[in-house]
Amino acid sequence: MAVADKKNSQLRLVFYDGDDVLTGDPIYKNKSFNNVKTDATADQLYAVATVLSDLQERALFNIERKDSSDIREG
């Protein structure tokens, strides 16, 4: 059976930056934070993201977590 070991995590905040003048489609900007603790819970990341978003000029649209894992035989 294979086992996945979390190698690193990244927290990404997605901000709404208005609408495209020509197409009317929404524009989003990302702010990424690397070296997030791999054992951080969703509640902890949400709390940090909401505090950080209060320091930004743009409105927070989404909070994302990206994990990388090494897969090996277990």
N, CA, C and O atoms as CSV, one atom per row, in Angstrom:
chain,resi,resn,atom,element,x,y,z
A,1,MET,N,N,0.840,-1.186,0.000
A,1,MET,CA,C,0.000,0.000,0.000
A,1,MET,C,C,0.882,1.245,0.000
A,1,MET,O,O,1.905,1.278,0.685
A,2,ALA,N,N,0.505,2.245,-0.745
A,2,ALA,CA,C,1.272,3.489,-0.855
A,2,ALA,C,C,0.931,4.440,0.287
A,2,ALA,O,O,-0.183,4.439,0.812
A,3,VAL,N,N,1.917,5.249,0.655
A,3,VAL,CA,C,1.771,6.237,1.726
A,3,VAL,C,C,2.206,7.593,1.174
A,3,VAL,O,O,3.209,7.689,0.467
A,4,ALA,N,N,1.443,8.643,1.502
A,4,ALA,CA,C,1.785,10.007,1.083
A,4,ALA,C,C,2.274,10.792,2.291
A,4,ALA,O,O,1.565,10.913,3.290
A,5,ASP,N,N,3.473,11.316,2.198
A,5,ASP,CA,C,4.053,12.161,3.242
A,5,ASP,C,C,4.005,13.609,2.768
A,5,ASP,O,O,4.596,13.952,1.745
A,6,LYS,N,N,3.291,14.467,3.525
A,6,LYS,CA,C,3.224,15.882,3.147
A,6,LYS,C,C,4.614,16.481,3.222
A,6,LYS,O,O,5.314,16.354,4.226
A,7,LYS,N,N,4.998,17.138,2.136
A,7,LYS,CA,C,6.322,17.738,2.045
A,7,LYS,C,C,6.270,19.223,2.382
A,7,LYS,O,O,7.082,19.709,3.169
A,8,ASN,N,N,5.321,19.948,1.793
A,8,ASN,CA,C,5.168,21.367,2.106
A,8,ASN,C,C,3.756,21.827,1.776
A,8,ASN,O,O,3.008,21.150,1.070
A,9,SER,N,N,3.411,22.998,2.307
A,9,SER,CA,C,2.083,23.585,2.087
A,9,SER,C,C,2.237,25.048,1.713
A,9,SER,O,O,3.216,25.704,2.069
A,10,GLN,N,N,1.244,25.539,0.987
A,10,GLN,CA,C,1.219,26.931,0.567
A,10,GLN,C,C,-0.195,27.468,0.787
A,10,GLN,O,O,-1.180,26.796,0.481
A,11,LEU,N,N,-0.280,28.673,1.315
A,11,LEU,CA,C,-1.552,29.358,1.494
A,11,LEU,C,C,-1.654,30.430,0.422
A,11,LEU,O,O,-0.744,31.241,0.251
A,12,ARG,N,N,-2.777,30.426,-0.303
A,12,ARG,CA,C,-2.966,31.425,-1.355
A,12,ARG,C,C,-4.278,32.158,-1.124
A,12,ARG,O,O,-5.333,31.544,-0.966
A,13,LEU,N,N,-4.192,33.484,-1.108
A,13,LEU,CA,C,-5.365,34.336,-0.986
A,13,LEU,C,C,-5.688,34.898,-2.367
A,13,LEU,O,O,-4.812,35.423,-3.054
A,14,VAL,N,N,-6.943,34.783,-2.764
A,14,VAL,CA,C,-7.389,35.279,-4.067
A,14,VAL,C,C,-8.259,36.511,-3.809
A,14,VAL,O,O,-9.235,36.454,-3.061
A,15,PHE,N,N,-7.883,37.626,-4.444
A,15,PHE,CA,C,-8.583,38.890,-4.250
A,15,PHE,C,C,-9.282,39.316,-5.540
A,15,PHE,O,O,-8.757,39.133,-6.638
A,16,TYR,N,N,-10.468,39.883,-5.383
A,16,TYR,CA,C,-11.213,40.435,-6.512
A,16,TYR,C,C,-10.649,41.810,-6.835
A,16,TYR,O,O,-10.536,42.667,-5.959
A,17,ASP,N,N,-10.291,42.015,-8.115
A,17,ASP,CA,C,-9.645,43.264,-8.525
A,17,ASP,C,C,-10.481,44.035,-9.548
A,17,ASP,O,O,-9.936,44.826,-10.318
A,18,GLY,N,N,-11.780,43.816,-9.564
A,18,GLY,CA,C,-12.646,44.541,-10.486
A,18,GLY,C,C,-12.984,43.717,-11.713
A,18,GLY,O,O,-12.691,42.524,-11.782
A,19,ASP,N,N,-13.602,44.370,-12.675
A,19,ASP,CA,C,-14.019,43.707,-13.903
A,19,ASP,C,C,-13.223,44.239,-15.087
A,19,ASP,O,O,-12.852,45.412,-15.130
A,20,ASP,N,N,-12.970,43.358,-16.041
A,20,ASP,CA,C,-12.295,43.741,-17.274
A,20,ASP,C,C,-13.182,44.718,-18.039
A,20,ASP,O,O,-14.382,44.489,-18.191
A,21,VAL,N,N,-12.595,45.787,-18.511
A,21,VAL,CA,C,-13.345,46.841,-19.191
A,21,VAL,C,C,-13.954,46.334,-20.502
A,21,VAL,O,O,-15.076,46.697,-20.854
A,22,LEU,N,N,-13.212,45.503,-21.211
A,22,LEU,CA,C,-13.674,45.048,-22.522
A,22,LEU,C,C,-14.656,43.895,-22.442
A,22,LEU,O,O,-15.678,43.904,-23.128
A,23,THR,N,N,-14.362,42.906,-21.616
A,23,THR,CA,C,-15.187,41.688,-21.589
A,23,THR,C,C,-16.182,41.662,-20.440
A,23,THR,O,O,-17.188,40.956,-20.513
A,24,GLY,N,N,-15.920,42.414,-19.387
A,24,GLY,CA,C,-16.791,42.383,-18.224
A,24,GLY,C,C,-16.505,41.231,-17.288
A,24,GLY,O,O,-17.186,41.069,-16.276
A,25,ASP,N,N,-15.487,40.412,-17.618
A,25,ASP,CA,C,-15.112,39.283,-16.762
A,25,ASP,C,C,-14.396,39.786,-15.508
A,25,ASP,O,O,-13.697,40.798,-15.552
A,26,PRO,N,N,-14.572,39.077,-14.394
A,26,PRO,CA,C,-13.881,39.489,-13.171
A,26,PRO,C,C,-12.376,39.266,-13.282
A,26,PRO,O,O,-11.922,38.348,-13.965
A,27,ILE,N,N,-11.622,40.103,-12.612
A,27,ILE,CA,C,-10.165,39.994,-12.557
A,27,ILE,C,C,-9.789,39.640,-11.126
A,27,ILE,O,O,-10.291,40.245,-10.178
A,28,TYR,N,N,-8.904,38.659,-10.972
A,28,TYR,CA,C,-8.465,38.218,-9.649
A,28,TYR,C,C,-6.959,38.347,-9.534
A,28,TYR,O,O,-6.232,38.119,-10.500
A,29,LYS,N,N,-6.495,38.711,-8.353
A,29,LYS,CA,C,-5.077,38.782,-8.028
A,29,LYS,C,C,-4.803,37.799,-6.900
A,29,LYS,O,O,-5.626,37.638,-6.000
A,30,ASN,N,N,-3.640,37.137,-6.946
A,30,ASN,CA,C,-3.276,36.137,-5.937
A,30,ASN,C,C,-2.127,36.640,-5.076
A,30,ASN,O,O,-1.240,37.348,-5.551
A,31,LYS,N,N,-2.158,36.268,-3.819
A,31,LYS,CA,C,-1.043,36.502,-2.897
A,31,LYS,C,C,-0.755,35.168,-2.228
A,31,LYS,O,O,-1.625,34.605,-1.564
A,32,SER,N,N,0.467,34.657,-2.399
A,32,SER,CA,C,0.825,33.333,-1.885
A,32,SER,C,C,1.800,33.446,-0.718
A,32,SER,O,O,2.654,34.332,-0.676
A,33,PHE,N,N,1.648,32.531,0.220
A,33,PHE,CA,C,2.531,32.429,1.379
A,33,PHE,C,C,3.074,31.004,1.420
A,33,PHE,O,O,2.319,30.044,1.573
A,34,ASN,N,N,4.388,30.882,1.281
A,34,ASN,CA,C,5.033,29.579,1.268
A,34,ASN,C,C,5.458,29.162,2.671
A,34,ASN,O,O,5.384,29.943,3.619
A,35,ASN,N,N,5.902,27.923,2.780
A,35,ASN,CA,C,6.436,27.370,4.031
A,35,ASN,C,C,5.403,27.374,5.155
A,35,ASN,O,O,5.742,27.611,6.314
A,36,VAL,N,N,4.150,27.112,4.813
A,36,VAL,CA,C,3.099,26.967,5.813
A,36,VAL,C,C,3.287,25.618,6.494
A,36,VAL,O,O,3.622,24.635,5.833
A,37,LYS,N,N,3.079,25.559,7.788
A,37,LYS,CA,C,3.209,24.286,8.501
A,37,LYS,C,C,2.254,23.255,7.899
A,37,LYS,O,O,1.072,23.532,7.694
A,38,THR,N,N,2.775,22.084,7.625
A,38,THR,CA,C,1.957,21.048,6.987
A,38,THR,C,C,0.865,20.529,7.910
A,38,THR,O,O,-0.123,19.969,7.436
A,39,ASP,N,N,1.021,20.704,9.212
A,39,ASP,CA,C,0.009,20.212,10.152
A,39,ASP,C,C,-0.981,21.307,10.571
A,39,ASP,O,O,-1.783,21.101,11.482
A,40,ALA,N,N,-0.926,22.469,9.908
A,40,ALA,CA,C,-1.880,23.544,10.206
A,40,ALA,C,C,-3.281,23.108,9.782
A,40,ALA,O,O,-3.464,22.530,8.711
A,41,THR,N,N,-4.263,23.391,10.632
A,41,THR,CA,C,-5.644,23.003,10.333
A,41,THR,C,C,-6.309,24.046,9.435
A,41,THR,O,O,-5.805,25.157,9.269
A,42,ALA,N,N,-7.437,23.668,8.869
A,42,ALA,CA,C,-8.201,24.588,8.023
A,42,ALA,C,C,-8.672,25.794,8.833
A,42,ALA,O,O,-8.680,26.915,8.325
A,43,ASP,N,N,-9.061,25.574,10.083
A,43,ASP,CA,C,-9.493,26.682,10.938
A,43,ASP,C,C,-8.362,27.675,11.182
A,43,ASP,O,O,-8.580,28.886,11.156
A,44,GLN,N,N,-7.164,27.168,11.418
A,44,GLN,CA,C,-6.017,28.041,11.652
A,44,GLN,C,C,-5.680,28.857,10.408
A,44,GLN,O,O,-5.409,30.054,10.503
A,45,LEU,N,N,-5.698,28.215,9.251
A,45,LEU,CA,C,-5.393,28.924,8.011
A,45,LEU,C,C,-6.470,29.958,7.688
A,45,LEU,O,O,-6.162,31.042,7.192
A,46,TYR,N,N,-7.716,29.629,7.964
A,46,TYR,CA,C,-8.811,30.569,7.732
A,46,TYR,C,C,-8.652,31.808,8.616
A,46,TYR,O,O,-8.848,32.935,8.161
A,47,ALA,N,N,-8.297,31.586,9.877
A,47,ALA,CA,C,-8.117,32.710,10.800
A,47,ALA,C,C,-6.988,33.624,10.338
A,47,ALA,O,O,-7.132,34.846,10.370
A,48,VAL,N,N,-5.883,33.058,9.917
A,48,VAL,CA,C,-4.758,33.853,9.435
A,48,VAL,C,C,-5.136,34.589,8.152
A,48,VAL,O,O,-4.815,35.766,7.989
A,49,ALA,N,N,-5.816,33.899,7.249
A,49,ALA,CA,C,-6.198,34.505,5.970
A,49,ALA,C,C,-7.142,35.688,6.157
A,49,ALA,O,O,-7.010,36.699,5.467
A,50,THR,N,N,-8.082,35.573,7.073
A,50,THR,CA,C,-9.019,36.680,7.285
A,50,THR,C,C,-8.314,37.891,7.904
A,50,THR,O,O,-8.645,39.031,7.580
A,51,VAL,N,N,-7.360,37.654,8.777
A,51,VAL,CA,C,-6.600,38.768,9.358
A,51,VAL,C,C,-5.747,39.435,8.287
A,51,VAL,O,O,-5.698,40.663,8.207
A,52,LEU,N,N,-5.072,38.628,7.459
A,52,LEU,CA,C,-4.248,39.189,6.394
A,52,LEU,C,C,-5.083,39.940,5.359
A,52,LEU,O,O,-4.640,40.952,4.815
A,53,SER,N,N,-6.273,39.451,5.091
A,53,SER,CA,C,-7.116,40.103,4.080
A,53,SER,C,C,-7.583,41.486,4.545
A,53,SER,O,O,-7.838,42.366,3.724
A,54,ASP,N,N,-7.692,41.671,5.852
A,54,ASP,CA,C,-8.073,42.983,6.379
A,54,ASP,C,C,-7.002,44.041,6.108
A,54,ASP,O,O,-7.292,45.237,6.124
A,55,LEU,N,N,-5.777,43.608,5.863
A,55,LEU,CA,C,-4.669,44.526,5.595
A,55,LEU,C,C,-4.553,44.875,4.114
A,55,LEU,O,O,-3.723,45.702,3.737
A,56,GLN,N,N,-5.373,44.256,3.279
A,56,GLN,CA,C,-5.303,44.448,1.834
A,56,GLN,C,C,-6.330,45.481,1.359
A,56,GLN,O,O,-7.329,45.731,2.034
A,57,GLU,N,N,-6.075,46.067,0.207
A,57,GLU,CA,C,-7.008,47.020,-0.386
A,57,GLU,C,C,-8.140,46.314,-1.120
A,57,GLU,O,O,-9.254,46.833,-1.189
A,58,ARG,N,N,-7.865,45.139,-1.666
A,58,ARG,CA,C,-8.854,44.411,-2.462
A,58,ARG,C,C,-9.701,43.508,-1.569
A,58,ARG,O,O,-9.302,43.148,-0.461
A,59,ALA,N,N,-10.881,43.151,-2.080
A,59,ALA,CA,C,-11.791,42.272,-1.340
A,59,ALA,C,C,-11.365,40.810,-1.503
A,59,ALA,O,O,-11.022,40.376,-2.602
A,60,LEU,N,N,-11.390,40.063,-0.409
A,60,LEU,CA,C,-11.028,38.646,-0.441
A,60,LEU,C,C,-12.109,37.858,-1.167
A,60,LEU,O,O,-13.291,37.960,-0.839
A,61,PHE,N,N,-11.694,37.070,-2.156
A,61,PHE,CA,C,-12.628,36.259,-2.930
A,61,PHE,C,C,-12.575,34.794,-2.506
A,61,PHE,O,O,-13.617,34.148,-2.392
A,62,ASN,N,N,-11.364,34.259,-2.270
A,62,ASN,CA,C,-11.229,32.835,-1.963
A,62,ASN,C,C,-9.935,32.597,-1.186
A,62,ASN,O,O,-8.978,33.365,-1.285
A,63,ILE,N,N,-9.933,31.515,-0.413
A,63,ILE,CA,C,-8.749,31.074,0.318
A,63,ILE,C,C,-8.428,29.672,-0.173
A,63,ILE,O,O,-9.299,28.803,-0.186
A,64,GLU,N,N,-7.175,29.445,-0.578
A,64,GLU,CA,C,-6.771,28.144,-1.106
A,64,GLU,C,C,-5.556,27.617,-0.363
A,64,GLU,O,O,-4.704,28.380,0.094
A,65,ARG,N,N,-5.495,26.301,-0.253
A,65,ARG,CA,C,-4.330,25.639,0.322
A,65,ARG,C,C,-3.809,24.650,-0.708
A,65,ARG,O,O,-4.574,23.870,-1.276
A,66,LYS,N,N,-2.505,24.688,-0.943
A,66,LYS,CA,C,-1.885,23.754,-1.869
A,66,LYS,C,C,-0.853,22.934,-1.100
A,66,LYS,O,O,0.060,23.484,-0.483
A,67,ASP,N,N,-1.008,21.632,-1.147
A,67,ASP,CA,C,-0.095,20.719,-0.470
A,67,ASP,C,C,0.693,19.913,-1.501
A,67,ASP,O,O,0.167,19.541,-2.549
A,68,SER,N,N,1.957,19.650,-1.187
A,68,SER,CA,C,2.796,18.762,-1.985
A,68,SER,C,C,3.161,17.576,-1.108
A,68,SER,O,O,3.452,17.730,0.078
A,69,SER,N,N,3.143,16.404,-1.701
A,69,SER,CA,C,3.439,15.185,-0.950
A,69,SER,C,C,4.416,14.305,-1.718
A,69,SER,O,O,4.433,14.299,-2.949
A,70,ASP,N,N,5.221,13.568,-0.978
A,70,ASP,CA,C,6.023,12.495,-1.545
A,70,ASP,C,C,5.261,11.201,-1.349
A,70,ASP,O,O,4.771,10.924,-0.254
A,71,ILE,N,N,5.160,10.411,-2.397
A,71,ILE,CA,C,4.434,9.136,-2.315
A,71,ILE,C,C,5.455,8.017,-2.375
A,71,ILE,O,O,6.329,7.983,-3.241
A,72,ARG,N,N,5.318,7.105,-1.431
A,72,ARG,CA,C,6.259,5.980,-1.326
A,72,ARG,C,C,5.496,4.722,-0.962
A,72,ARG,O,O,4.332,4.763,-0.564
A,73,GLU,N,N,6.179,3.619,-1.108
A,73,GLU,CA,C,5.585,2.351,-0.700
A,73,GLU,C,C,5.619,2.252,0.812
A,73,GLU,O,O,6.632,2.554,1.443
A,74,GLY,N,N,4.498,1.823,1.392
A,74,GLY,CA,C,4.392,1.798,2.851
A,74,GLY,C,C,4.541,0.483,3.487
A,74,GLY,O,O,4.465,0.378,4.712
